[in-house]
């Protein structure tokens, strides 16, 4: 039996909430990545 196509549901994202939080105390650009490999030269 063929499945019926369902319209995808879109989620509205709040741009004030980022990966690091509201972004007012710590900018996301300077947020350290714990999984990143650090290479010192």
CHARMM internal coordinates of N, CA and C (Angstrom, degrees):
IC EDIT
DIST 1 N 1 CA 1.4521
DIST 1 CA 1 C 1.5341
ANGL 1 N 1 CA 1 C 109.15
DIST 1 C 2 N 1.2997
ANGL 1 CA 1 C 2 N 115.95
DIHE 1 N 1 CA 1 C 2 N 136.37
DIST 2 N 2 CA 1.4579
ANGL 1 C 2 N 2 CA 121.36
DIHE 1 CA 1 C 2 N 2 CA -177.01
DIST 2 CA 2 C 1.5285
ANGL 2 N 2 CA 2 C 110.22
DIHE 1 C 2 N 2 CA 2 C -81.50
DIST 2 C 3 N 1.3530
ANGL 2 CA 2 C 3 N 115.89
DIHE 2 N 2 CA 2 C 3 N 137.24
DIST 3 N 3 CA 1.4651
ANGL 2 C 3 N 3 CA 120.32
DIHE 2 CA 2 C 3 N 3 CA 179.07
DIST 3 CA 3 C 1.5215
ANGL 3 N 3 CA 3 C 110.00
DIHE 2 C 3 N 3 CA 3 C -78.32
DIST 3 C 4 N 1.3142
ANGL 3 CA 3 C 4 N 115.21
DIHE 3 N 3 CA 3 C 4 N 144.14
DIST 4 N 4 CA 1.4564
ANGL 3 C 4 N 4 CA 120.17
DIHE 3 CA 3 C 4 N 4 CA 178.69
DIST 4 CA 4 C 1.5272
ANGL 4 N 4 CA 4 C 109.37
DIHE 3 C 4 N 4 CA 4 C -84.42
DIST 4 C 5 N 1.3493
ANGL 4 CA 4 C 5 N 115.52
DIHE 4 N 4 CA 4 C 5 N 137.30
DIST 5 N 5 CA 1.4557
ANGL 4 C 5 N 5 CA 121.07
DIHE 4 CA 4 C 5 N 5 CA -178.93
DIST 5 CA 5 C 1.5132
ANGL 5 N 5 CA 5 C 109.98
DIHE 4 C 5 N 5 CA 5 C -70.14
DIST 5 C 6 N 1.3287
ANGL 5 CA 5 C 6 N 116.23
DIHE 5 N 5 CA 5 C 6 N 134.31
DIST 6 N 6 CA 1.4606
ANGL 5 C 6 N 6 CA 121.76
DIHE 5 CA 5 C 6 N 6 CA 177.87
DIST 6 CA 6 C 1.5132
ANGL 6 N 6 CA 6 C 108.70
DIHE 5 C 6 N 6 CA 6 C -114.29
DIST 6 C 7 N 1.3230
ANGL 6 CA 6 C 7 N 116.35
DIHE 6 N 6 CA 6 C 7 N 139.39
DIST 7 N 7 CA 1.4591
ANGL 6 C 7 N 7 CA 121.43
DIHE 6 CA 6 C 7 N 7 CA 179.13
DIST 7 CA 7 C 1.5273
ANGL 7 N 7 CA 7 C 108.78
DIHE 6 C 7 N 7 CA 7 C -69.25
DIST 7 C 8 N 1.3618
ANGL 7 CA 7 C 8 N 118.77
DIHE 7 N 7 CA 7 C 8 N 131.09
DIST 8 N 8 CA 1.4625
ANGL 7 C 8 N 8 CA 120.36
DIHE 7 CA 7 C 8 N 8 CA 179.50
DIST 8 CA 8 C 1.5291
ANGL 8 N 8 CA 8 C 111.39
DIHE 7 C 8 N 8 CA 8 C -67.48
DIST 8 C 9 N 1.3180
ANGL 8 CA 8 C 9 N 114.77
DIHE 8 N 8 CA 8 C 9 N 147.42
DIST 9 N 9 CA 1.4590
ANGL 8 C 9 N 9 CA 121.19
DIHE 8 CA 8 C 9 N 9 CA 179.11
DIST 9 CA 9 C 1.5174
ANGL 9 N 9 CA 9 C 108.22
DIHE 8 C 9 N 9 CA 9 C -97.29
DIST 9 C 10 N 1.3293
ANGL 9 CA 9 C 10 N 116.55
DIHE 9 N 9 CA 9 C 10 N 128.42
DIST 10 N 10 CA 1.4605
ANGL 9 C 10 N 10 CA 120.81
DIHE 9 CA 9 C 10 N 10 CA 179.57
DIST 10 CA 10 C 1.5132
ANGL 10 N 10 CA 10 C 110.19
DIHE 9 C 10 N 10 CA 10 C -94.72
DIST 10 C 11 N 1.3307
ANGL 10 CA 10 C 11 N 114.76
DIHE 10 N 10 CA 10 C 11 N 140.33
DIST 11 N 11 CA 1.4579
ANGL 10 C 11 N 11 CA 120.85
DIHE 10 CA 10 C 11 N 11 CA 179.03
DIST 11 CA 11 C 1.5302
ANGL 11 N 11 CA 11 C 108.19
DIHE 10 C 11 N 11 CA 11 C -103.84
DIST 11 C 12 N 1.3277
ANGL 11 CA 11 C 12 N 116.41
DIHE 11 N 11 CA 11 C 12 N 132.76
DIST 12 N 12 CA 1.4578
ANGL 11 C 12 N 12 CA 121.10
DIHE 11 CA 11 C 12 N 12 CA 178.87
DIST 12 CA 12 C 1.5241
ANGL 12 N 12 CA 12 C 108.22
DIHE 11 C 12 N 12 CA 12 C -88.66
DIST 12 C 13 N 1.3329
ANGL 12 CA 12 C 13 N 116.02
DIHE 12 N 12 CA 12 C 13 N 122.18
DIST 13 N 13 CA 1.4591
ANGL 12 C 13 N 13 CA 121.27
DIHE 12 CA 12 C 13 N 13 CA -178.68
DIST 13 CA 13 C 1.5203
ANGL 13 N 13 CA 13 C 110.12
DIHE 12 C 13 N 13 CA 13 C -98.52
DIST 13 C 14 N 1.3135
ANGL 13 CA 13 C 14 N 115.61
DIHE 13 N 13 CA 13 C 14 N 141.27
DIST 14 N 14 CA 1.4601
ANGL 13 C 14 N 14 CA 121.81
DIHE 13 CA 13 C 14 N 14 CA 177.01
DIST 14 CA 14 C 1.5257
ANGL 14 N 14 CA 14 C 107.88
DIHE 13 C 14 N 14 CA 14 C -89.23
DIST 14 C 15 N 1.3285
ANGL 14 CA 14 C 15 N 117.55
DIHE 14 N 14 CA 14 C 15 N 117.21
DIST 15 N 15 CA 1.4578
ANGL 14 C 15 N 15 CA 120.24
DIHE 14 CA 14 C 15 N 15 CA -176.71
DIST 15 CA 15 C 1.5220
ANGL 15 N 15 CA 15 C 112.46
DIHE 14 C 15 N 15 CA 15 C -71.00
DIST 15 C 16 N 1.3220
ANGL 15 CA 15 C 16 N 118.53
DIHE 15 N 15 CA 15 C 16 N -12.89
DIST 16 N 16 CA 1.4609
ANGL 15 C 16 N 16 CA 120.97
DIHE 15 CA 15 C 16 N 16 CA 177.69
DIST 16 CA 16 C 1.5301
ANGL 16 N 16 CA 16 C 111.43
DIHE 15 C 16 N 16 CA 16 C -75.83
DIST 16 C 17 N 1.3032
ANGL 16 CA 16 C 17 N 117.77
DIHE 16 N 16 CA 16 C 17 N -20.82
DIST 17 N 17 CA 1.4579
ANGL 16 C 17 N 17 CA 121.17
DIHE 16 CA 16 C 17 N 17 CA 178.52
DIST 17 CA 17 C 1.5168
ANGL 17 N 17 CA 17 C 108.75
DIHE 16 C 17 N 17 CA 17 C -102.65
DIST 17 C 18 N 1.3295
ANGL 17 CA 17 C 18 N 116.61
DIHE 17 N 17 CA 17 C 18 N 112.85
DIST 18 N 18 CA 1.4606
ANGL 17 C 18 N 18 CA 121.93
DIHE 17 CA 17 C 18 N 18 CA -178.99
DIST 18 CA 18 C 1.5188
ANGL 18 N 18 CA 18 C 109.10
DIHE 17 C 18 N 18 CA 18 C -113.46
DIST 18 C 19 N 1.3230
ANGL 18 CA 18 C 19 N 116.53
DIHE 18 N 18 CA 18 C 19 N -171.43
DIST 19 N 19 CA 1.4678
ANGL 18 C 19 N 19 CA 120.49
DIHE 18 CA 18 C 19 N 19 CA -178.37
DIST 19 CA 19 C 1.5244
ANGL 19 N 19 CA 19 C 112.21
DIHE 18 C 19 N 19 CA 19 C -62.02
DIST 19 C 20 N 1.3270
ANGL 19 CA 19 C 20 N 117.62
DIHE 19 N 19 CA 19 C 20 N -32.10
DIST 20 N 20 CA 1.4591
ANGL 19 C 20 N 20 CA 120.68
DIHE 19 CA 19 C 20 N 20 CA -177.59
DIST 20 CA 20 C 1.5252
ANGL 20 N 20 CA 20 C 112.25
DIHE 19 C 20 N 20 CA 20 C -95.55
DIST 20 C 21 N 1.3116
ANGL 20 CA 20 C 21 N 118.42
DIHE 20 N 20 CA 20 C 21 N 2.92
DIST 21 N 21 CA 1.4538
ANGL 20 C 21 N 21 CA 121.55
DIHE 20 CA 20 C 21 N 21 CA -179.01
DIST 21 CA 21 C 1.5205
ANGL 21 N 21 CA 21 C 110.61
DIHE 20 C 21 N 21 CA 21 C 110.67
DIST 21 C 22 N 1.3135
ANGL 21 CA 21 C 22 N 117.48
DIHE 21 N 21 CA 21 C 22 N -152.85
DIST 22 N 22 CA 1.4585
ANGL 21 C 22 N 22 CA 120.55
DIHE 21 CA 21 C 22 N 22 CA -176.63
DIST 22 CA 22 C 1.5269
ANGL 22 N 22 CA 22 C 113.98
DIHE 21 C 22 N 22 CA 22 C -62.70
DIST 22 C 23 N 1.3137
ANGL 22 CA 22 C 23 N 118.89
DIHE 22 N 22 CA 22 C 23 N -25.81
DIST 23 N 23 CA 1.4496
ANGL 22 C 23 N 23 CA 121.46
DIHE 22 CA 22 C 23 N 23 CA 176.03
DIST 23 CA 23 C 1.5148
ANGL 23 N 23 CA 23 C 113.89
DIHE 22 C 23 N 23 CA 23 C 85.29
DIST 23 C 24 N 1.3141
ANGL 23 CA 23 C 24 N 117.38
DIHE 23 N 23 CA 23 C 24 N 13.80
DIST 24 N 24 CA 1.4646
ANGL 23 C 24 N 24 CA 118.73
DIHE 23 CA 23 C 24 N 24 CA -179.70
DIST 24 CA 24 C 1.5202
ANGL 24 N 24 CA 24 C 111.53
DIHE 23 C 24 N 24 CA 24 C -91.49
DIST 24 C 25 N 1.3410
ANGL 24 CA 24 C 25 N 118.06
DIHE 24 N 24 CA 24 C 25 N -31.23
DIST 25 N 25 CA 1.4631
ANGL 24 C 25 N 25 CA 119.54
DIHE 24 CA 24 C 25 N 25 CA -178.52
DIST 25 CA 25 C 1.5234
ANGL 25 N 25 CA 25 C 112.55
DIHE 24 C 25 N 25 CA 25 C -93.78
DIST 25 C 26 N 1.3436
ANGL 25 CA 25 C 26 N 117.52
DIHE 25 N 25 CA 25 C 26 N -41.19
DIST 26 N 26 CA 1.4676
ANGL 25 C 26 N 26 CA 121.89
DIHE 25 CA 25 C 26 N 26 CA -179.72
DIST 26 CA 26 C 1.5238
ANGL 26 N 26 CA 26 C 108.17
DIHE 25 C 26 N 26 CA 26 C -125.16
DIST 26 C 27 N 1.3288
ANGL 26 CA 26 C 27 N 118.93
DIHE 26 N 26 CA 26 C 27 N 114.94
DIST 27 N 27 CA 1.4751
ANGL 26 C 27 N 27 CA 119.96
DIHE 26 CA 26 C 27 N 27 CA 176.56
DIST 27 CA 27 C 1.5246
ANGL 27 N 27 CA 27 C 110.43
DIHE 26 C 27 N 27 CA 27 C -63.26
DIST 27 C 28 N 1.3193
ANGL 27 CA 27 C 28 N 116.70
DIHE 27 N 27 CA 27 C 28 N 144.50
DIST 28 N 28 CA 1.4603
ANGL 27 C 28 N 28 CA 121.05
DIHE 27 CA 27 C 28 N 28 CA -179.44
DIST 28 CA 28 C 1.5194
ANGL 28 N 28 CA 28 C 112.18
DIHE 27 C 28 N 28 CA 28 C -65.17
DIST 28 C 29 N 1.3358
ANGL 28 CA 28 C 29 N 117.56
DIHE 28 N 28 CA 28 C 29 N -26.00
DIST 29 N 29 CA 1.4611
ANGL 28 C 29 N 29 CA 120.49
DIHE 28 CA 28 C 29 N 29 CA -177.01
DIST 29 CA 29 C 1.5292
ANGL 29 N 29 CA 29 C 111.81
DIHE 28 C 29 N 29 CA 29 C -67.09
DIST 29 C 30 N 1.3271
ANGL 29 CA 29 C 30 N 118.72
DIHE 29 N 29 CA 29 C 30 N -26.97
DIST 30 N 30 CA 1.4607
ANGL 29 C 30 N 30 CA 120.94
DIHE 29 CA 29 C 30 N 30 CA -178.42
DIST 30 CA 30 C 1.5247
ANGL 30 N 30 CA 30 C 112.03
DIHE 29 C 30 N 30 CA 30 C -105.90
DIST 30 C 31 N 1.3290
ANGL 30 CA 30 C 31 N 117.31
DIHE 30 N 30 CA 30 C 31 N 8.16
DIST 31 N 31 CA 1.4573
ANGL 30 C 31 N 31 CA 121.39
DIHE 30 CA 30 C 31 N 31 CA 179.24
DIST 31 CA 31 C 1.5268
ANGL 31 N 31 CA 31 C 108.71
DIHE 30 C 31 N 31 CA 31 C -72.75
DIST 31 C 32 N 1.3397
ANGL 31 CA 31 C 32 N 120.43
DIHE 31 N 31 CA 31 C 32 N 121.07
DIST 32 N 32 CA 1.4593
ANGL 31 C 32 N 32 CA 121.28
DIHE 31 CA 31 C 32 N 32 CA -178.25
DIST 32 CA 32 C 1.5289
ANGL 32 N 32 CA 32 C 111.30
DIHE 31 C 32 N 32 CA 32 C -69.75
DIST 32 C 33 N 1.3202
ANGL 32 CA 32 C 33 N 115.93
DIHE 32 N 32 CA 32 C 33 N 147.24
DIST 33 N 33 CA 1.4551
ANGL 32 C 33 N 33 CA 122.46
DIHE 32 CA 32 C 33 N 33 CA 177.96
DIST 33 CA 33 C 1.5252
ANGL 33 N 33 CA 33 C 108.11
DIHE 32 C 33 N 33 CA 33 C -100.76
DIST 33 C 34 N 1.3292
ANGL 33 CA 33 C 34 N 118.90
DIHE 33 N 33 CA 33 C 34 N 112.71
DIST 34 N 34 CA 1.4714
ANGL 33 C 34 N 34 CA 120.24
DIHE 33 CA 33 C 34 N 34 CA -177.10
DIST 34 CA 34 C 1.5250
ANGL 34 N 34 CA 34 C 113.41
DIHE 33 C 34 N 34 CA 34 C -66.81
DIST 34 C 35 N 1.3354
ANGL 34 CA 34 C 35 N 118.95
DIHE 34 N 34 CA 34 C 35 N -21.83
DIST 35 N 35 CA 1.4601
ANGL 34 C 35 N 35 CA 121.52
DIHE 34 CA 34 C 35 N 35 CA -178.43
DIST 35 CA 35 C 1.5255
ANGL 35 N 35 CA 35 C 112.69
DIHE 34 C 35 N 35 CA 35 C -91.19
DIST 35 C 36 N 1.3240
ANGL 35 CA 35 C 36 N 117.71
DIHE 35 N 35 CA 35 C 36 N -7.44
DIST 36 N 36 CA 1.4640
ANGL 35 C 36 N 36 CA 120.85
DIHE 35 CA 35 C 36 N 36 CA -176.57
DIST 36 CA 36 C 1.5242
ANGL 36 N 36 CA 36 C 110.65
DIHE 35 C 36 N 36 CA 36 C -77.08
DIST 36 C 37 N 1.3319
ANGL 36 CA 36 C 37 N 116.59
DIHE 36 N 36 CA 36 C 37 N 138.10
DIST 37 N 37 CA 1.4541
ANGL 36 C 37 N 37 CA 122.19
DIHE 36 CA 36 C 37 N 37 CA 176.29
DIST 37 CA 37 C 1.5180
ANGL 37 N 37 CA 37 C 108.58
DIHE 36 C 37 N 37 CA 37 C -79.40
DIST 37 C 38 N 1.3242
ANGL 37 CA 37 C 38 N 117.37
DIHE 37 N 37 CA 37 C 38 N 125.97
DIST 38 N 38 CA 1.4570
ANGL 37 C 38 N 38 CA 121.73
DIHE 37 CA 37 C 38 N 38 CA -177.95
DIST 38 CA 38 C 1.5159
ANGL 38 N 38 CA 38 C 108.83
DIHE 37 C 38 N 38 CA 38 C -96.35
DIST 38 C 39 N 1.3403
ANGL 38 CA 38 C 39 N 115.84
DIHE 38 N 38 CA 38 C 39 N 124.79
DIST 39 N 39 CA 1.4647
ANGL 38 C 39 N 39 CA 121.74
DIHE 38 CA 38 C 39 N 39 CA 178.15
DIST 39 CA 39 C 1.5201
ANGL 39 N 39 CA 39 C 107.95
DIHE 38 C 39 N 39 CA 39 C -113.05
DIST 39 C 40 N 1.3150
ANGL 39 CA 39 C 40 N 116.75
DIHE 39 N 39 CA 39 C 40 N 116.19
DIST 40 N 40 CA 1.4598
ANGL 39 C 40 N 40 CA 121.05
DIHE 39 CA 39 C 40 N 40 CA 177.73
DIST 40 CA 40 C 1.5161
ANGL 40 N 40 CA 40 C 108.73
DIHE 39 C 40 N 40 CA 40 C -97.04
DIST 40 C 41 N 1.3352
ANGL 40 CA 40 C 41 N 115.66
DIHE 40 N 40 CA 40 C 41 N 136.46
DIST 41 N 41 CA 1.4691
ANGL 40 C 41 N 41 CA 118.36
DIHE 40 CA 40 C 41 N 41 CA -179.99
DIST 41 CA 41 C 1.5076
ANGL 41 N 41 CA 41 C 110.79
DIHE 40 C 41 N 41 CA 41 C -106.15
END
COOR INIT
IC SEED 1 N 1 CA 1 C
IC BUILD
